[in-house]
Structure formats: structure tokens, C-alpha cells
Amino acid sequence: MNKVILLLEDGKVFYGKSLVAGQECLGEVVFNTSMTGYQEVLTDPSYKGQIVTMTYPLIGNYGVNRVDEESKRPVVEGFIVRELCTYPSNFRSEESLYDYLKRNNIMLVTDMDTRAITLHIRSAGAMKGIMSASCSDIDKLREKLDGYPGIVGQDMVCKVTCEKKFEWKGDGIRTAEQDEYYEPLIKRNPKKEFKVAAFDFGIKYNMLRILDQLGCDVTVMPASVSIEDVEALTPDGVFLSNGPGDPEPVKYAVDAIRKLADKKYPIFGICLGHQLLGLALGAKTYKLKFGHRGANHPVKHLPTGKVEITCQNHGFAIDMDSFTDQDVELTHINLNDNTVEGFRHKKLPLFAVQYHPESSAGPHDSRHLFNRFVDMMRAHKK
């Protein structure tokens, strides 16, 4: 085992161990409250630029497999766990978590006090940090950390978006024999009723799987795609995906979304897509103290009073009072802190939510929102 030092921006130091010598990483240190779903967390592009601490103490017990990936590879800068299971036991396991992260050159740290890290971040807020298994000199680590710009004010989307557009044909992983183990929602639907242009700000596979199953022919497009290229597809609707970091620097996407909204395309935004749509409608965003990350966040749907348990991963939020468009209506709030979790437009065919209705991993309470998007496209076609 190699000694690891985690130095936070405010000077707080934590110690742990690493099975790989010489590794070092920089990022915003955050925590996730999910008990399972660590592979989905690792491969969620929204975590680009972050060092993720898992609050559940034992991680890795069911291993990893190709099926549970939400993108091509892990994207986190570093991964912190209290106790690592190196001998997973699960019929779906193809590889241990340690081997998986080592193969993808992601820094994995164990035996660190994750409870203390979480309590500190909850009080002081998420902040920049450096984690090193190669240097024990705090002054040298501080110098490196001081030179790290962090994620605020940075365009992180350009680091995870696709290079060119492509039509979603499935992830090519599941076999006919595997289908019996998975929910019907992920099976491909050969009958396509709608054409959807999906902006890739860091899109998760399960969003594409669900749209496909609901009869959507989905074309995934780079975040900086021109409105002319979007319109050339003659889409029935536009989907705005999740993604990492601060929404305000992604001005090129905000401009395109504003133009598409003005042309009355049906639009559905999730997570960063929710924030970018809000910016396009004149709202402002702000950074949350420690963000919302996990599979157990209660959200209230204001029109009905119903509460859904949701999967979340975001560090920024919309200021509802800042909307310049007076036809925007608040639809969802977070019951933990009353922050904005969803809105819709009273006249235009668009709506968005801050949380992750595709779950993966997480509860399926809000999967119905994809059906709502399909219904909106169907009504718009008539």
C-alpha cells in the first residue's frame, strides 16, 4: 500500500492508501450518497473535473461490467472509498473495481475517512483538492493546487462532448442471452415515430436507450453544433443532455437553444441541459455550497403535490427569480433545500428538470418524463 495525501483548498488534510504508486490528481472534491451504482457514477460525464467521495463505506463488492457503463470510460479525476472490496461476488461481474480503474488510469484511494470528508464539505462547501501518492510535501502540493483553475468559469463540456454527430444504434454490449436480466425499457424499439436531435453535453447512455425504446430515432450532436445542422435533421424534438461543470461558459449552446426555442421546437432538458435552457430563457445560475449527488433526493412536483425520490448530480442551480421570460413556471422543488428542480414554459413546448429521470443508477420514479417529451412531440406534429 502507498500512502496518499488529500489536500483541500482550505488547508484541510486527509490521509489514505493507494494500491498504485506515483499517482496524482487534481479536481473539485465532492461526495455522493448512493449505496450502489458506483460504476454509473464513475462513467457519468457530469463528473468530469471532480474527485468523488462515496459516503457508503464498502464499495466494489459486486465488481464492474460493460453493461453498467454510462459512457465509454470512467471520467472522474479520482475516486475515494473507505473500504475497497477486491474480491467481488456477483454473477454479472466481469472485473474488480480496482482492476477497472487501474486499467483506465483513474486514481483510486482507500482507507480514507470518507465520513470526515463529507462532514467537512457539508460545512465548508465543495472545493478544489489535490490527491497524491507521489508527494508528501504539503507545501509543494499547495503550490500545485494554487495553480489549478477549478471548474467554476471553465467550459468542461468541450472535454466530454462527441467530436461529430452520430445516430444512436445502441451501445452494442447487451446480448440476447443478457436481455432476460434487464428491464424491458432498455431493449431497442425498431419502430421509430420521432426524430430527435440530442445535444451531447456529456450524455449518458441510458437517456439514449430510453428515447430509443420509446420510438425515437436519435441523432447525437456535438455541444457546439450549429442551429443549421440541427434544422437539417428536421427533428420532431430537441433533447438537452446532462453534462459537467459551470453552465455559464457554455454560451455557444445557450445561443443555439434560444434560437431553437424561438422556433417552437419541443425541447426537453435534463441537468446541465436544464440549466442551459434556463439561461436561454433569461435566467441566471449560481453554485451550490456542496451540490446534490446521489440516488435518494426527494423532489416535489408542485402542480400535483406528488413527491419523487430522484437521482441527482449537479453543483449549480437556477435562480428562479431571475427569469426574464414571465411565461416560465416553476414545476419542481428539492425538498432538502427548496432549490429549483424543474420548470416549464406556459406557451412554448418546452420543459426541463434538474435531476436525472433516466436514473442509472437510482430510482425510477421519474421515468415518466420521457413519455411526457414523446407526448409533447406527438401533439406538436398534429
N, C-alpha and C positions, 0 to 999 in steps of 0.2 A: 504494500500500500504506500502511496505517495501523499505527503502532507499537502493540503490545499488551503489557501487563504482567500477569503472573500472580503474585499474592502469596499464599503459603501461610500457614497458621495459625502455623507455627513461624518465620516471617520469611524463608523462602527465596523468592527472586525469580527468575522466568524471563521471557524476552522472546521475542516472536514478531511476526507480522504478520496483519493482517485486511484483507479487501477491502471491508469495510463500516465506515464511520466511526461513532463515537459509541456503539457497543455496549458493554454491560457485563453481567456475570452473576456470581452467587454460587452455590456448591454445594460438595459434597464431591468432591474431586479423586481420581479412580480411574483405573486402566488396564485395558485389555482386550487380550488376547494373540492374538485372532483375526487371521488373514491376510486373510480375506474376510468378507462378511456385515455390512458396516458399516451398511447400511440397516436390517437386522433389529435391530442394536444401537440405532440411533437411535430406532426406533419401539417398542422394548420398554418398556412402562410401568414395569418394575422399575428403570429408570434415572432415574426422576423424582427431582429434587433433586441430581443428580450432574453433574459436569463430566468427560467421558470422554476419556481419552488413549489413542489407538491406538498400540500398540507397533510394528506393522508400518509401515515408513517411507513407503510410497506408497499413498495412499488416494484413491478416486474414479475409478479407471481404467475401471471398467465402468458408471459412471453410476448412476442410480436409476430405478425404475419402480414403478407402482402395485401390481404383483403381489407384490413382496417386502416390503411393509409388514406389520408385525405389530400395528398399531393404526391409528387414523385419521390420526395425525400424529406427527412427532418429539416426544419428551418430554424429552430431555436438556436440561440447563441450558446447556451449552456443549460444544464438540467440538474437540479438539486433534489435529492431524496434523503430521507432519514435512514431508511434501511433498504438495501437492494437485494432482491431475490435473484440469485444467479442460476437457480435450477428450476425453471418454470414447469408447471404441470397443467397442461390443457391440451385437448385433442386438436385444437386449431393452431397451436404454437408451432412456428417454423424456426424460431431463433430466439435467443435470450435478449433481453433489453440491452445488456452490456455489449454483446457482440454486434447488435444492430447499430448502436450509437458509435462504437469504435470503428465499424466499417464505414460509417458516414462522417467520421471525424467531428463528432459533436461531443463536447466536454461533459462528462457525467461525474457528479460528485456525490458521495455517500457519507454517512456518519456525521452529517452536519445538523445542527439544532434547527430544524425547519419550523418548529413552533416558535422559537425565539425570533427567527427572521420574520415570520408572519406577524407576530405581535408588534415588532418594531416598525414594519412597513404600514400596518394599520394605524399606527400612531404618527409616524413621521412622514408617511407617504412613499409611493414607489419612487425609486431614484436610481441614478446611474451606479454601476458597480463593476469591479474587475475581479475576476476569479483566476487564480494562478496556482499551478503545480510546479512551476519552474523558478519562481522567485519568492523569497520570504522577506525581502526588504520592503517595508511598508512605504518608505519614502520614494523608492523607485516605482512602486505600484501607484502611489498617489500622483506621481508625475505623469504616468501613462493615462490614468483616469482623468486628470485635469485636461488632457489633450483630446479626450473623446467627446464629440459633439452631442451625443444622445440622440433621441428620436424626435424631440419637440422641434418643430420648424423644419424637419427633414422630410424629403419625399422618399418614403420607404416602399411605396407601391412599385416604383420602377425596378426594384430589386427582385420582385416576385411575379410580375405580370408576364404573360406569354409574349414571345417575340413576334409572332404573326398569328392571324386568325386561323381557326380550325373548327371543323364540325365535330361535335361530340359523338363518338361512336362507342362509348363505353370504355371502362378502364382496362378491358382485356384481361382481367385477373380471374374472375369467377368462372368456374366450370359448371357443366350441367350437374355433376355429382355434388358440387358445393351448394347449389341452389336450395336444397332441402333444409339447409341450416340457417338460411337468411330470410328475412321478411319479404313478402311479395313486392313491396314497394320499390325494391332495388332492381327488379327484373326489367329488362328492356321492353318497350312497347313498340312494335313495328308500325302501328297506325299513328301517323302524325297529322294532327289537325292544325297546329300553330307553328309559326316560325318565330323564334326568339333570338334576339341579339343580346348576348350576355357579356357585360363589361367585366374583364378579369382584373380585379384589383388585388387578387390573392385568393381566387375562387376555390372552394372546397368541392371535392368530387361528389359528395352526397347531394349537394344542391343540383348538380347536373343530372345525377341519377334520378332524382325525384321529378324534375322537369321532364326528363325523357319518358319516365313511366306514365306521366300524365298526358302524354301525346304531343310533346313539344319537340320540334326539330331545332336543336340549339346550336348556334354558331358562337363560339367563344372568341372574343376580340380583345386585343391589347388595350390597356387603360388609356393610351394616347390616340386611339383610333379617331379618325375624322368623322364628323357627322355625315359627310357624303358617303363614306364607306358603310356606315350603319344603314342609311337610307337605301343604298344599293341592294341591300338584302331584302327590302320590302318586308320588314318584320311586322308581326302582329303585336309584339310587345317587346319591351326592353327590361332586362334584368340587371340590377346593380349588385355586385357581389360584396362579400366581406373583404377585408384587407388590413394591413398593418399600419400602425403609427398615426401621425397627426394628419387630419383631413385637409387642413388649410393650404398646405403647399401643393396639393394636387389640383391646381387651378385649371389645368387643361381639361380635366374630366368634368369639373364643375361647369365650365363654359359649354361643353358638349351636352351635358344633361339639361342645362337650362334651355338650350335650343330644342332638344327633343321634347321637353315638357311643353314648350310653347306650341309645338306641332301636334300636341294632344296624343302622343303615343302612350298606350298603357305602360306604366312603369312600376316595378316592384323593387325596393331596395332593402338590403339586409346589412346590418353592422356598419362598416365603413360606407357602404352604398347608401344607407340611411342618413349618415352624416353628410355625404356629398350631395344628396338630393336636398337636404335641408339647406345647405349652403347655396345651392342653385336657386332656392326659393327665398333667399334673403336672410336666412338665419345666421347665427354665429355659434361657434363651438368653443368648448373650454376643456381643460384637462381635469380629470377626476383625481382625487387625492391618491387612491390606490387602485382604482378601477374595479371592474366586475369580471371575474374569471372563475368559471365553474359550471356545474350542471344542476344547481339547486337554488336558482334565484327566482323569487316569486314576482310575477308581473300581473297587474290588474288591467283588464280590458274595460275602460270606463263606460262605453255605451251599454254593456250588459252586466257589469259588475262581477264577471267571472274572473277567477284567478288561475293562471297557468304557472307551472314550475318550468323554468326555462334554462337553456344552456347559454352561457354568455362568455364573451371575450373581447373586452374593449377598455381603453383607458381614457377616451374622450367622450363627450356628450354634447347634445344640442341644448342651447338656451332657448326654451320655448317662447319666452317673451321677446326674443329678438327678431322673430319673423316679420319681414316687411310685407309679405303677402297675407292679407287678412282672411283669406279663404282657407288657410291651413288650420286643421283641427287636431288637437291632442287626442289620441286614442288609447295609449297605454302608458302606465307609470310603473316604476320599480317600487315595490312596497318596502324595500330596505331603506331607501334614501329619497324616494319621490322624484328621482330623475326621469327624464323623458325616455320612454321605451318604444314609442310609436306615434305616427301621425298619418293623416290622410288629407287630401285636398277635396274641398266640397264641390268643386266644379270640374276639375281635371281628373282623368282616370289614373291616379297615382296614389300609392301609399308605401309606407316603409316601417320597418321595426328595427330596433337596436340589437335585439337578441338573435339567437340562431334557431329558427324553426326547423332547420334540417337536422338538428341535434347532432348526433355522430361526434362524440358520444353525448348522451344526455336523454332527457325525457322527450316523448313525442307529443306532448300536449298541444303544441302549436303547429303541427304539420299541416293543419287545415288552411294555413295562409297561402300555401302553394296552390291549393284548389281555388282560393279566392282570386289569385292572379289569373288563373285559367278562365274563371268565370268572367273576369273583367275583360279579358281579351275576346272572349266569345261575344259578350254584349257589344263590344266596340266594333266587331266585324259586321254586325247586323245593320 
